[in-house]
Amino acid sequence: MLRVDAYPTHEVGGYRVRAGKPFPFGANVVPGGVSFSVFSDQATSMTLVIFKRGEPEPMAELEFPEEFRTGSVFAMTVFGLDHENIEYGYRADGPYDPVTGHRFDARQVLSDPYARLIAGRDVWGVEPDRSRGYQYRSRVCLQDFDWGDDTPLGIPAEDLVVYETHVRGFTRHPSSQVTAPGTFAGLREKIPYLKELGINCIELLPVFEFDESDNPRSNPETGEQLFDYWGYNTVSFFAPKAGYAATGRYGMQGDEFRTLIKDLHAAGIEVILDV
């Protein structure tokens, strides 16, 4: 089988590109570039849309050549990208037939369903500037976190003492006395307290990126819009919620969440994620 790095390169939209690796899905840094891979069973074409970080208009739109498609997977490596300072999404073209469940609209820029970092909801309760067409964008996430020798604890189910909690609600009140209330970092500060309770497992209500403003209800007395507190309207199942991170505005929510998990494990506390 021909190695991916032996495939010929092409020029698309002013960028040097090559057929990418179908797996893993998402955006993955490779020598000299970024490999983008996305699955769509019904799409007739797929276009990678690249933005400078925070900018309303794309800097490039690169349609996947047909030969870069393997079955239902579109995969392309793009060289020369400053992966730390770009955001991206996809335009997927295909049938529009709501009766059969198809609603393709190539005018819309879609988030990468396998993105491990999402921009656009960086601070809890602060809506993006929709007039600039900016809501959710995917970002390239480096896989360089030092897990050390961390592994899931594997405590038998019959021995679990489970404490269920909400990341924001657990430390949001001043009585929690943490330096970063309502965040992964704030929860991490409470590990000694959790140990005092005698638990050995914490179950976290949804920690994945979601839109807290997606709530039609308002306060009946003030008219103020109410937020979706629980987070079951997930936007991306692979991206920790930026609004739950003290470092979310800097795009560091992934490492903040990983540090929490690593330290919980080190304290002998198993972690279960509610979806």
BABA-378190 format. One record per residue (C-alpha): residue number from 1; residue in one letter; x, y, z. Coordinates in Angstrom, 3 decimals. Layout:
<pts>
+-----+------+----------+----------+----------+
! seq ! type !       c1 !       c2 !       c3 !
+-----+------+----------+----------+----------+
! NUM !    a !        X !        Y !        Z !
...
+-----+------+----------+----------+----------+
</pts>
This chain:
<pts>
+-----+------+----------+----------+----------+
! seq ! type !       c1 !       c2 !       c3 !
+-----+------+----------+----------+----------+
!   1 !    m !    0.000 !    0.000 !    0.000 !
!   2 !    l !    1.306 !    3.460 !   -0.924 !
!   3 !    r !    2.198 !    5.599 !    2.088 !
!   4 !    v !    0.174 !    8.808 !    2.457 !
!   5 !    d !    3.347 !   10.897 !    2.541 !
!   6 !    a !    4.286 !    9.437 !   -0.838 !
!   7 !    y !    1.124 !   10.752 !   -2.533 !
!   8 !    p !    1.659 !   13.547 !   -5.058 !
!   9 !    t !    0.946 !   17.105 !   -3.989 !
!  10 !    h !   -1.504 !   19.452 !   -5.695 !
!  11 !    e !   -2.208 !   23.153 !   -5.504 !
!  12 !    v !   -5.728 !   24.115 !   -4.441 !
!  13 !    g !   -6.675 !   27.719 !   -3.731 !
!  14 !    g !   -3.042 !   28.747 !   -3.516 !
!  15 !    y !   -2.146 !   26.070 !   -0.960 !
!  16 !    r !   -0.090 !   22.950 !   -1.424 !
!  17 !    v !   -2.240 !   19.950 !   -0.520 !
!  18 !    r !   -2.050 !   16.184 !   -0.546 !
!  19 !    a !   -4.490 !   13.364 !    0.105 !
!  20 !    g !   -4.848 !   13.121 !    3.877 !
!  21 !    k !   -5.181 !   10.273 !    6.326 !
!  22 !    p !   -8.821 !    9.134 !    6.599 !
!  23 !    f !   -8.290 !    8.263 !   10.260 !
!  24 !    p !   -8.371 !    9.657 !   12.827 !
!  25 !    f !  -11.223 !   12.028 !   12.018 !
!  26 !    g !  -10.852 !   15.718 !   12.801 !
!  27 !    a !   -7.873 !   18.022 !   12.327 !
!  28 !    n !   -4.496 !   16.537 !   13.200 !
!  29 !    v !   -1.082 !   18.171 !   12.964 !
!  30 !    v !    1.318 !   16.301 !   10.673 !
!  31 !    p !    4.854 !   17.239 !    9.562 !
!  32 !    g !    4.582 !   20.520 !    7.676 !
!  33 !    g !    0.813 !   20.803 !    7.778 !
!  34 !    v !   -2.578 !   19.748 !    9.086 !
!  35 !    s !   -4.564 !   16.695 !    8.008 !
!  36 !    f !   -8.325 !   17.301 !    7.861 !
!  37 !    s !  -10.672 !   14.309 !    7.755 !
!  38 !    v !  -14.466 !   14.397 !    7.844 !
!  39 !    f !  -17.156 !   11.768 !    7.244 !
!  40 !    s !  -20.355 !   12.341 !    5.286 !
!  41 !    d !  -22.257 !    9.483 !    3.724 !
!  42 !    q !  -24.496 !   11.638 !    1.513 !
!  43 !    a !  -22.387 !   14.706 !    0.669 !
!  44 !    t !  -21.644 !   15.157 !   -3.022 !
!  45 !    s !  -18.769 !   17.550 !   -2.323 !
!  46 !    m !  -16.930 !   18.990 !    0.670 !
!  47 !    t !  -15.064 !   22.288 !    1.055 !
!  48 !    l !  -12.644 !   23.188 !    3.833 !
!  49 !    v !  -13.191 !   26.793 !    4.958 !
!  50 !    i !  -10.235 !   28.389 !    6.773 !
!  51 !    f !  -10.356 !   31.615 !    8.796 !
!  52 !    k !   -7.745 !   33.668 !   10.545 !
!  53 !    r !   -8.583 !   33.410 !   14.214 !
!  54 !    g !  -11.527 !   35.663 !   15.061 !
!  55 !    e !  -11.941 !   37.087 !   11.559 !
!  56 !    p !  -15.417 !   37.152 !    9.966 !
!  57 !    e !  -14.401 !   36.294 !    6.405 !
!  58 !    p !  -12.510 !   33.175 !    5.312 !
!  59 !    m !   -8.913 !   33.410 !    4.208 !
!  60 !    a !   -9.294 !   30.325 !    2.008 !
!  61 !    e !  -11.885 !   27.841 !    0.764 !
!  62 !    l !  -10.396 !   24.576 !   -0.470 !
!  63 !    e !  -12.649 !   22.020 !   -2.120 !
!  64 !    f !  -11.573 !   18.428 !   -1.553 !
!  65 !    p !  -10.519 !   16.902 !   -4.887 !
!  66 !    e !  -12.585 !   13.826 !   -5.702 !
!  67 !    e !   -9.481 !   11.627 !   -5.505 !
!  68 !    f !   -9.083 !   12.695 !   -1.842 !
!  69 !    r !  -12.325 !   10.911 !   -1.017 !
!  70 !    t !  -12.279 !    7.344 !    0.296 !
!  71 !    g !  -15.819 !    6.001 !    0.455 !
!  72 !    s !  -17.652 !    8.475 !    2.687 !
!  73 !    v !  -14.496 !   10.062 !    4.115 !
!  74 !    f !  -12.987 !   13.285 !    2.765 !
!  75 !    a !   -9.338 !   13.650 !    3.824 !
!  76 !    m !   -6.816 !   16.311 !    2.854 !
!  77 !    t !   -3.496 !   17.536 !    4.219 !
!  78 !    v !   -2.906 !   21.279 !    3.829 !
!  79 !    f !    0.683 !   22.491 !    4.110 !
!  80 !    g !    1.967 !   25.811 !    5.397 !
!  81 !    l !   -0.854 !   26.598 !    7.842 !
!  82 !    d !   -0.232 !   28.435 !   11.105 !
!  83 !    h !   -2.380 !   25.901 !   12.936 !
!  84 !    e !   -2.399 !   27.805 !   16.242 !
!  85 !    n !   -3.927 !   30.906 !   14.643 !
!  86 !    i !   -6.600 !   29.517 !   12.355 !
!  87 !    e !  -10.190 !   28.394 !   12.724 !
!  88 !    y !  -12.002 !   26.209 !   10.251 !
!  89 !    g !  -15.263 !   24.611 !    9.225 !
!  90 !    y !  -16.821 !   22.799 !    6.280 !
!  91 !    r !  -19.285 !   23.535 !    3.523 !
!  92 !    a !  -21.043 !   20.295 !    2.650 !
!  93 !    d !  -23.074 !   20.080 !   -0.548 !
!  94 !    g !  -25.630 !   17.386 !   -1.186 !
!  95 !    p !  -29.360 !   16.660 !   -1.387 !
!  96 !    y !  -31.930 !   18.910 !    0.246 !
!  97 !    d !  -34.910 !   16.697 !    1.009 !
!  98 !    p !  -36.227 !   17.136 !    4.570 !
!  99 !    v !  -38.694 !   14.268 !    4.120 !
! 100 !    t !  -35.783 !   11.841 !    3.900 !
! 101 !    g !  -33.722 !   13.689 !    6.504 !
! 102 !    h !  -31.346 !   15.505 !    4.146 !
! 103 !    r !  -30.842 !   19.234 !    4.715 !
! 104 !    f !  -27.591 !   20.032 !    2.941 !
! 105 !    d !  -26.951 !   23.749 !    2.467 !
! 106 !    a !  -23.515 !   24.673 !    1.125 !
! 107 !    r !  -24.054 !   28.288 !    2.179 !
! 108 !    q !  -23.600 !   27.259 !    5.803 !
! 109 !    v !  -20.170 !   26.734 !    7.370 !
! 110 !    l !  -20.422 !   23.721 !    9.674 !
! 111 !    s !  -18.297 !   22.849 !   12.683 !
! 112 !    d !  -16.142 !   19.756 !   12.498 !
! 113 !    p !  -18.062 !   17.070 !   14.450 !
! 114 !    y !  -14.727 !   15.630 !   15.593 !
! 115 !    a !  -13.141 !   18.947 !   16.620 !
! 116 !    r !  -11.425 !   18.775 !   20.008 !
! 117 !    l !  -11.430 !   22.556 !   20.369 !
! 118 !    i !  -14.328 !   24.901 !   19.580 !
! 119 !    a !  -14.181 !   28.713 !   19.446 !
! 120 !    g !  -17.112 !   31.097 !   19.646 !
! 121 !    r !  -18.440 !   30.527 !   23.168 !
! 122 !    d !  -15.278 !   31.342 !   25.053 !
! 123 !    v !  -16.905 !   33.048 !   28.062 !
! 124 !    w !  -20.079 !   31.817 !   29.761 !
! 125 !    g !  -23.144 !   33.870 !   28.821 !
! 126 !    v !  -21.366 !   36.088 !   26.287 !
! 127 !    e !  -22.887 !   35.627 !   22.848 !
! 128 !    p !  -20.741 !   35.855 !   19.724 !
! 129 !    d !  -21.275 !   38.702 !   17.310 !
! 130 !    r !  -23.837 !   37.052 !   15.048 !
! 131 !    s !  -23.841 !   40.074 !   12.727 !
! 132 !    r !  -20.327 !   39.020 !   11.704 !
! 133 !    g !  -21.498 !   35.506 !   10.923 !
! 134 !    y !  -19.482 !   34.141 !   13.828 !
! 135 !    q !  -20.886 !   31.530 !   16.175 !
! 136 !    y !  -18.971 !   28.273 !   16.272 !
! 137 !    r !  -15.677 !   27.519 !   14.614 !
! 138 !    s !  -13.416 !   24.512 !   14.966 !
! 139 !    r !   -9.780 !   24.872 !   15.951 !
! 140 !    v !   -6.770 !   22.603 !   15.595 !
! 141 !    c !   -5.918 !   20.989 !   18.935 !
! 142 !    l !   -2.380 !   19.819 !   19.630 !
! 143 !    q !   -2.132 !   16.389 !   21.232 !
! 144 !    d !    0.831 !   17.271 !   23.434 !
! 145 !    f !   -0.638 !   17.049 !   26.950 !
! 146 !    d !    1.597 !   15.146 !   29.356 !
! 147 !    w !   -0.587 !   12.411 !   30.824 !
! 148 !    g !    2.392 !   10.753 !   32.496 !
! 149 !    d !    1.361 !    7.276 !   33.600 !
! 150 !    d !   -2.292 !    8.243 !   34.098 !
! 151 !    t !   -4.925 !    5.610 !   33.290 !
! 152 !    p !   -8.591 !    5.142 !   34.225 !
! 153 !    l !   -8.754 !    3.635 !   37.704 !
! 154 !    g !  -11.115 !    0.812 !   36.778 !
! 155 !    i !  -12.822 !    0.647 !   40.170 !
! 156 !    p !  -15.439 !   -2.160 !   40.121 !
! 157 !    a !  -18.967 !   -0.775 !   39.743 !
! 158 !    e !  -20.125 !   -2.383 !   42.991 !
! 159 !    d !  -17.413 !   -0.498 !   44.897 !
! 160 !    l !  -18.106 !    2.973 !   43.490 !
! 161 !    v !  -19.231 !    5.770 !   45.786 !
! 162 !    v !  -20.460 !    8.302 !   43.226 !
! 163 !    y !  -20.793 !   12.054 !   43.688 !
! 164 !    e !  -22.755 !   13.696 !   40.851 !
! 165 !    t !  -22.151 !   17.381 !   40.250 !
! 166 !    h !  -22.318 !   20.244 !   37.771 !
! 167 !    v !  -18.977 !   21.870 !   36.931 !
! 168 !    r !  -20.280 !   25.438 !   36.977 !
! 169 !    g !  -22.745 !   25.034 !   39.830 !
! 170 !    f !  -20.358 !   23.219 !   42.163 !
! 171 !    t !  -18.048 !   26.180 !   42.754 !
! 172 !    r !  -19.926 !   29.189 !   41.374 !
! 173 !    h !  -21.080 !   30.492 !   44.784 !
! 174 !    p !  -18.523 !   32.551 !   46.780 !
! 175 !    s !  -18.844 !   30.051 !   49.628 !
! 176 !    s !  -16.790 !   27.608 !   47.557 !
! 177 !    q !  -13.774 !   29.844 !   48.255 !
! 178 !    v !  -11.965 !   28.909 !   45.052 !
! 179 !    t !   -9.929 !   31.261 !   42.892 !
! 180 !    a !  -11.635 !   30.228 !   39.641 !
! 181 !    p !  -15.344 !   29.733 !   40.472 !
! 182 !    g !  -17.522 !   27.807 !   38.056 !
! 183 !    t !  -14.662 !   26.217 !   36.133 !
! 184 !    f !  -12.692 !   23.008 !   35.702 !
! 185 !    a !   -9.891 !   24.712 !   37.635 !
! 186 !    g !  -12.309 !   25.579 !   40.438 !
! 187 !    l !  -13.459 !   21.971 !   40.683 !
! 188 !    r !   -9.836 !   20.871 !   40.786 !
! 189 !    e !   -9.317 !   23.087 !   43.847 !
! 190 !    k !  -12.050 !   21.107 !   45.645 !
! 191 !    i !  -10.390 !   17.701 !   45.285 !
! 192 !    p !   -9.359 !   17.665 !   48.992 !
! 193 !    y !  -12.993 !   18.353 !   49.929 !
! 194 !    l !  -14.188 !   15.497 !   47.721 !
! 195 !    k !  -11.693 !   13.187 !   49.416 !
! 196 !    e !  -13.030 !   14.236 !   52.828 !
! 197 !    l !  -16.515 !   13.158 !   51.720 !
! 198 !    g !  -15.221 !    9.618 !   51.242 !
! 199 !    i !  -16.198 !    9.293 !   47.581 !
! 200 !    n !  -14.138 !    7.469 !   44.964 !
! 201 !    c !  -15.996 !    8.556 !   41.807 !
! 202 !    i !  -17.303 !   11.836 !   40.464 !
! 203 !    e !  -19.965 !   11.984 !   37.746 !
! 204 !    l !  -19.889 !   15.254 !   35.834 !
! 205 !    l !  -23.005 !   16.594 !   34.158 !
! 206 !    p !  -22.313 !   17.528 !   30.510 !
! 207 !    v !  -18.902 !   19.143 !   30.051 !
! 208 !    f !  -18.950 !   19.236 !   26.232 !
! 209 !    e !  -19.388 !   22.426 !   24.224 !
! 210 !    f !  -23.020 !   23.581 !   24.121 !
! 211 !    d !  -24.943 !   26.801 !   23.530 !
! 212 !    e !  -26.162 !   28.108 !   26.881 !
! 213 !    s !  -28.245 !   30.807 !   25.136 !
! 214 !    d !  -30.339 !   28.150 !   23.384 !
! 215 !    n !  -33.273 !   28.584 !   25.762 !
! 216 !    p !  -36.579 !   30.201 !   24.716 !
! 217 !    r !  -37.602 !   30.988 !   28.297 !
! 218 !    s !  -37.133 !   34.254 !   30.163 !
! 219 !    n !  -37.403 !   35.448 !   33.737 !
! 220 !    p !  -41.144 !   36.182 !   34.254 !
! 221 !    e !  -40.371 !   39.171 !   36.493 !
! 222 !    t !  -37.511 !   40.861 !   34.648 !
! 223 !    g !  -37.877 !   39.521 !   31.112 !
! 224 !    e !  -34.193 !   38.584 !   31.141 !
! 225 !    q !  -33.359 !   35.569 !   28.995 !
! 226 !    l !  -32.633 !   32.419 !   30.955 !
! 227 !    f !  -29.634 !   30.275 !   30.138 !
! 228 !    d !  -29.600 !   26.557 !   29.487 !
! 229 !    y !  -27.852 !   25.435 !   32.650 !
! 230 !    w !  -27.654 !   21.691 !   32.061 !
! 231 !    g !  -25.910 !   21.403 !   28.707 !
! 232 !    y !  -27.692 !   18.491 !   27.059 !
! 233 !    n !  -27.956 !   20.377 !   23.726 !
! 234 !    t !  -24.410 !   19.376 !   22.805 !
! 235 !    v !  -22.609 !   21.158 !   19.967 !
! 236 !    s !  -19.458 !   19.021 !   19.964 !
! 237 !    f !  -18.953 !   15.779 !   21.890 !
! 238 !    f !  -15.151 !   15.914 !   21.649 !
! 239 !    a !  -14.589 !   19.516 !   22.803 !
! 240 !    p !  -14.648 !   20.563 !   26.478 !
! 241 !    k !  -16.829 !   23.615 !   27.072 !
! 242 !    a !  -14.772 !   26.799 !   26.908 !
! 243 !    g !  -17.193 !   28.609 !   29.236 !
! 244 !    y !  -16.352 !   26.084 !   31.963 !
! 245 !    a !  -12.655 !   26.950 !   31.812 !
! 246 !    a !  -10.814 !   29.785 !   33.506 !
! 247 !    t !   -8.571 !   29.688 !   30.437 !
! 248 !    g !  -11.365 !   29.351 !   27.855 !
! 249 !    r !  -10.820 !   32.800 !   26.378 !
! 250 !    y !   -7.268 !   31.707 !   25.583 !
! 251 !    g !   -8.318 !   28.430 !   23.962 !
! 252 !    m !   -6.784 !   26.363 !   26.779 !
! 253 !    q !   -9.951 !   24.615 !   27.968 !
! 254 !    g !   -8.720 !   21.240 !   26.764 !
! 255 !    d !   -5.594 !   21.269 !   28.907 !
! 256 !    e !   -7.508 !   22.664 !   31.898 !
! 257 !    f !   -9.988 !   19.792 !   31.654 !
! 258 !    r !   -7.255 !   17.183 !   31.161 !
! 259 !    t !   -5.403 !   18.497 !   34.213 !
! 260 !    l !   -8.592 !   18.107 !   36.259 !
! 261 !    i !   -9.032 !   14.499 !   35.144 !
! 262 !    k !   -5.375 !   13.646 !   35.741 !
! 263 !    d !   -5.443 !   15.098 !   39.272 !
! 264 !    l !   -8.734 !   13.389 !   40.139 !
! 265 !    h !   -7.222 !   10.061 !   39.105 !
! 266 !    a !   -4.100 !   10.805 !   41.151 !
! 267 !    a !   -6.383 !   11.345 !   44.154 !
! 268 !    g !   -8.039 !    7.966 !   43.603 !
! 269 !    i !  -11.250 !    9.403 !   42.166 !
! 270 !    e !  -12.740 !    7.782 !   39.064 !
! 271 !    v !  -14.484 !   10.054 !   36.539 !
! 272 !    i !  -17.765 !    9.409 !   34.717 !
! 273 !    l !  -19.045 !   11.854 !   32.094 !
! 274 !    d !  -22.784 !   12.325 !   31.646 !
! 275 !    v !  -23.882 !   12.807 !   28.046 !
+-----+------+----------+----------+----------+
</pts>
